[in-house]
Amino acid sequence: MGRRVSRYRGPHARQPGYARDGKVVVFFRSGQMDALRYSTFGVSPQAALDEESGLWPTSYALIDPTDAARSALADVVRRAGAND
């Protein structure tokens, strides 16, 4: 099994995330903080989710995510936490 992933809270209450070995791998930033129309779910380089194609997302825009979108984000969190 991969290393332990722990909850992380950024400098603001609306910036939670998950860390592995003390380094943030995924994070959430509320769009309300900057008066944006969407929030951001981001992936740090430490997550190392590189795709063979050489192309992969480093962030996702969220307005009102569906259950399918939440499931996809949960998969990203699992992959980021399990990566060695």
C-alpha positions in Angstrom: 0.0 0.0 0.0 1.1 3.6 -0.6 2.2 6.1 2.0 -0.2 7.6 4.4 -2.2 10.6 3.1 -3.3 13.0 5.8 -5.7 15.9 5.7 -4.1 19.3 5.3 -5.6 22.7 6.0 -4.1 25.6 4.1 -3.5 29.1 5.4 -7.3 29.8 5.0 -10.1 27.6 6.3 -11.5 27.3 2.8 -8.3 25.7 1.4 -8.3 22.1 2.6 -6.3 19.4 1.0 -4.4 16.2 1.5 -0.7 15.7 2.1 1.6 12.8 1.8 4.8 12.8 3.8 4.1 16.4 4.8 3.8 17.7 1.2 0.5 18.7 -0.2 -0.7 16.5 -3.1 -4.2 17.8 -3.7 -6.0 20.9 -2.5 -9.2 22.8 -2.8 -9.6 26.6 -3.1 -13.0 28.2 -2.7 -13.9 30.6 -5.5 -15.8 32.6 -2.9 -12.5 33.9 -1.5 -11.6 35.6 -4.8 -15.2 36.3 -5.9 -14.7 33.8 -8.8 -17.6 31.9 -10.4 -16.0 28.6 -9.7 -13.8 26.8 -7.1 -10.6 24.9 -7.9 -9.5 21.4 -7.0 -5.8 21.2 -7.7 -3.1 18.6 -7.9 0.5 19.5 -6.9 3.6 18.1 -8.7 4.2 15.9 -5.6 1.1 13.9 -6.6 3.1 12.6 -9.6 0.0 11.6 -11.6 1.8 11.8 -14.9 0.1 10.1 -17.8 1.9 8.1 -20.5 0.5 10.5 -23.1 2.4 13.4 -21.5 -0.8 15.3 -20.9 -2.7 15.4 -17.6 -4.8 18.0 -15.7 -3.3 19.9 -12.8 -6.6 21.5 -11.7 -10.3 21.2 -12.1 -13.0 23.9 -12.0 -16.0 23.2 -9.8 -19.3 24.9 -9.7 -21.9 22.3 -8.7 -20.2 18.9 -9.1 -22.4 15.8 -9.8 -21.9 12.5 -8.0 -19.9 11.3 -11.0 -17.6 14.4 -10.7 -17.2 13.8 -7.0 -16.3 10.1 -7.6 -13.7 11.2 -10.2 -12.1 13.6 -7.7 -12.1 10.9 -5.0 -10.2 8.7 -7.5 -7.6 11.5 -8.0 -7.2 11.8 -4.2 -6.7 8.0 -4.0 -4.2 7.9 -6.8 -2.2 10.9 -5.4 -2.1 9.2 -2.0 -1.0 5.8 -3.3 1.7 7.0 -5.6 5.3 6.2 -4.5 
